[in-house]
Every structure is written in C-alpha cells, then in structure tokens.
Amino acid sequence: MNLKSSKKILLLTASVACLCLIVGCANKEQATARPNVLLIAIDDMNDWTTLFDPNNPIQTPNLQRLAARGTFFNKAYCVSPACNPSRTAILTGLHPSTTGVYGNKDSWRTLVPDAVTLPQYFTENGYATKGAGKIFHHGDAGKDRAKNPSFQEFFDMLPTRAPETNHNGYTEGLLAKTVFDWGVHDKKIIDLDTVEWVEEAMDKASDKPRFMAAGIFRPHMPFYSDQETYDKYPYESLKMPAYKANDLDDVSTIARNMANKEFFITDNVLSKAERHPGSLHTFVKSYQAASDYADQMVGRLLDKLDATGEADNTIIILFSDHGYHLGDKESCVKFTLWEKANHVPFIVVAPGFTKAGTVSSQPVSLLDIYPTLVDLCGLPPKDDIDGRSLLPLLEDPRSTWDQPALMTMGRGNHAVRSERWRYIRYSDGSEELYDHKSDPWEWDNLASDPQYASIIAEHKTWIPKTEVPWQIDESKNWIYTRELWNDKPVNEK
C-alpha cells in the first residue's frame, strides 16, 4: 500500500468516526430535548370553582393561573366517579369495560397484569419517573403498586394525622370515622408532605427528561383545611348548591341507590342546625375550604417549577379524578352518573403546542391523557389503549371533535355527555336525559318524553357494546353491592 492510499484510508476512517460522533451527539440531544412532564392529580374537586366561573364560591386562583398558560377544557369528564376505576383508566389508558376495574376495591394489577402504565411507558422510553401522594388508588387496590412499581422513585401518601375525635361531632355510624370527617385541622395536612417531597425532587439534577407526578389528596374527605383557609368561607356569605325537593322522584332505583341519600342526608346532616359542626352547611363550607387548600398546593408546585427554570420545557397536566355532590341531587357522595360527580377541572400546558389562555368547550374524557402525553412527548404510538389524543384540540381548541365523553359507574351503568346533553343508561335499562342548555342542575329527566327519542338513540350508540364481568368482592365493596346495583348489562342475556 502506498503512502497516498494510506492517507486516503486514514482520512476516510476519521470521517466515519466524526460522523458517528455527530450522530451520537444528535441522538443524545434528541433524547434530552424531550420535554419534562409534571402531572398534577387532585382528588374529588368538582366544577364549583372560580376556574369555571368567577362567580363560583370556591377560590382557585392557582388553577386559573395555570389555565392562563395553556388550554383549559371546560367540558372535561372523568372516566368513572370513583377513585380506583378513574385512576386506573387514566394511568392504563383502558376503559373500565376493558379492564373490569369498576369499584374502589378492585385490584387493578390483578385484573390487568400486563397493562403498561403511563409512568412505566415513560420509563421504558428514557424518562426519569418520580411521583408522590395519591396517584394510583390506595388501600387494598393500591397495594399491587409495591409489587409492580410504575415509578422509579415514589413517596407514598402519608396517613391522615387524625384528631382524637371527629370535628363534625358524630360519634356513631360511618360519619364517626375519621375518613368521613370535616372541619379545621390543627395538624400538618398530608398534602404538604407530598408537595415538599416533590419540591425537593425538582431541585435534584437529572441527566434524563423528567416525568414527575404529584397527587394532591384534598379536597377528598376528610374535608380538612387550616384555620386561615377555613375562615375564608364564613357562614354569613356561604353559598350552597341549588336544591330541588324530591329531585330523585323521576329516576330509577339504581340511580337512587348510587345517590345513597340515606347515608348522608336523611337523619344526619340535614337534621342539624346550620352552624352545627355536623350540618350540611358546615360540610359544604369545609369542602370549599379543602378545595381552596388544594389550590394552594398547586400554587406551590408552580412556584417551584418556575424557580427551577424548567417551566418552558415542561408539559403540565392537571386534573381531578372526579367531582362531588354537595347536597344537590339529594346527594353528598361522588358515586353517581350526574354532572357534579363527573365534571372536572382539566388543564394542559404544552409549550410549542398550546396557546396561553385558550379554552376548549368540546366534551373530552380524562381517558385521553395517556395518548395525549405520548403524542406531546414524541414517544412511540401506543396502539393498545382506549383513549384518543387531544393534540388536535390543543393545537386548535375550535377543531371538530366528533365524540362525546363516556362515564361508567359499575358494570352496565353509563353516562354520555355531549356538548348539550347528558344521557344515562343503567344496567336495568332505565334511562335519564338532561338538557344542559336549560337545566344545568339536572332537575328534569326528559327520557320518557317521545320528542327526545332521536337524541337518546344518537347518544346510546356510544354505550360500550361489550363489557368484561365485574369480579366483585362484596365483602370489600360496601358501596358497590349486587343488592344495590344490578351489574348485569341489559345487552346480555
């Protein structure tokens, strides 16, 4: 080999090495260029906040502050008005009719052992995944998380630092249990522990893009807040929900059982004087203050994110897993298919995609969070999930969206929410229809009126055609028993 040939080979080798180095650097830059994610999950917050209407009583300036940065979906709906089925659907991208997770005690990991959860998918695609607080449901249904960790690092929600006796004054029955308490709390509220952990985690350097999840437990019962927040909602100016006597006369037995009127209202909170610790007024006052406290925790997370300098490279998703009734529909629970138990705050801030302060009025589902984040972060498409990416609405909130939101509470019980209508079909075949243009509190069930037959027929097409069985353990699911709910869909024999 002559000297000239040797020089050519050396030059070619050097060029290839440089090219490999450039490609390697480009791949590394592409990986690190992926945006961070901050997922904020709130528990039990309904739509009675200033985020939805400045005239609403519950003050949520930090939710409004977040909405001003991106897109607020003012017609967003949970997948199920119960924590476990709702969160399982969000975190697996699978509907309850697909997984069989219909109740709070259903072990989601046992029922869908091969499901790749949202944080797992981000881990598989090069993200550092950390979380704290209530992300998956806790209790028996959440213990599977320890055996099948979805996050690389996780700080579990601490137990409530309970008072010696309930603030609400009840000494017998379920209302005497700490979980069903409400009022001022003079101990450290566990959401502060969660937020402090996330704040510290944000300060730690990472050589990978981050997926950070923060689960805020308030306003979930016990409705606790500090004294200062509680005092922001005085009895003198307390706003109560609209109420119609005998509101449940035009609905079926299953609907009334879901409302569980006897549990909270009859012989309990309605029988107490307005300022009694156990009255409906104090119940509502405490919920409003607890929601306000949750908003303050969101504010701390936003402040910390801004302080890190990473806000411009961070996608923020905020949602509540479902809503809550505060005496409206003769209900003080969440396990119904009516509006207040299902209509939730949902905000997406995605730099480069969303425009500041935009509002989308299309009915959307929290089931769509998983595929939306996959799209926004440029991860490989996930074709085996039920949700649908909201990217078209993020890019243009006025885009056509050709499907309503679907909600499920127990097998065979579904609600379909379009822009104007809420249609409900229960497992015994009973139906409800509400016109939100004229009836926002859903007082008048129109389902029996023949003039709305075509509306019902159109909405009924969105009901799941098949549903996996509910492997219910009645000893654990005290609110979901066969005695209360007929769980056999009418489309099965």
C-alpha positions, 0 to 999 in steps of 0.5 A: 500500500502506498503512502497516498492510499494510506492517507486516503484510508486514514482520512476516510476512517476519521470521517466515519468516526466524526460522523458517528460522533455527530450522530451520537451527539444528535441522538443524545440531544434528541433524547434530552430535548424531550420535554419534562412532564409534571402531572398534577392529580387532585382528588374529588374537586368538582366544577364549583370553582372560580376556574369555571366561573368567577362567580363560583364560591370556591377560590382557585386562583392557582388553577386559573393561573395555570389555565392562563398558560395553556388550554383549559377544557371546560367540558372535561369528564372523568372516566368513572366517579370513583377513585380506583376505576378513574385512576386506573383508566387514566394511568392504563389508558383502558376503559373500565369495560376493558379492564373490569376495574369498576369499584374502589376495591378492585385490584387493578394489577390483578385484573390487568397484569400486563397493562403498561402504565403511563409512568412505566411507558415513560420509563421504558422510553428514557424518562426519569419517573418520580411521583408522590401522594395519591396517584394510583388508588390506595388501600387494598387496590393500591397495594399491587403498586409495591409489587409492580412499581410504575415509578422509579422513585415514589413517596407514598401518601402519608396517613391522615394525622387524625384528631382524637375525635371527629370535628363534625361531632358524630360519634356513631355510624360511618360519619364517626370515622375519621375518613368521613370527617370535616372541619379545621385541622390543627395538624400538618395536612398530608398534602404538604408532605407530598408537595415538599417531597416533590419540591425537593425532587425538582431541585435534584439534577437529572441527566434524563427528561423528567416525568414527575407526578404529584397527587394532591389528596384534598379536597377528598374527605376528610374535608380538612383545611387550616384555620386561615383557609377555613375562615375564608368561607364564613357562614354569613356569605356561604353559598350552597348548591341549588336544591330541588325537593324530591329531585330523585322522584323521576329516576330509577332505583339504581340511580337512587341507590348510587345517590345513597341519600340515606347515608348522608342526608336523611337523619344526619346532616340535614337534621342539624342546625346550620352552624352545627359542626355536623350540618350540611352547611358546615360540610359544604363550607369545609369542602370549599375550604379543602378545595381552596387548600388544594389550590394552594398546593398547586400554587406551590408546585408552580412556584417551584417549577418556575424557580427551577427554570424548567417551566418552558420545557415542561408539559403540565397536566392537571386534573381531578379524578372526579367531582362531588355532590354537595347536597344537590341531587339529594346527594353528598357522595361522588358515586353517581352518573350526574354532572357534579360527580363527573365534571372536572377541572382539566388543564394542559400546558404544552409549550410549542403546542398550546396557546396561553389562555385558550379554552376548549368547550368540546366534551373530552374524557380524562381517558385521553391523557395517556395518548395525549402525553405520548403524542406531546412527548414524541414517544412511540404510538401506543396502539393498545389503549382506549383513549384518543389524543387531544393534540388536535384540540390543543393545537386548535381548541375550535377543531371538530371533535366528533365524540362525546365523553363516556362515564361508567359507574359499575358494570352496565351503568353509563353516562354520555355527555355531549356538548348539550346533553347528558344521557344515562343508561343503567344496567336495568335499562332505565334511562335519564336525559338532561338538557344542559342548555336549560337545566344545568342542575339536572332537575328534569329527566326528559327520557320518557318524553317521545320528542327526545327519542332521536337524541337518546338513540344518537347518544346510546350508540356510544354505550360500550357494546361489550363489557368484561364481568365485574369480579366483585368482592362484596365483602370489600365493596360496601358501596358497590353491592349486587343488592344495590346495583344490578351489574348485569348489562341489559345487552346480555342475556 
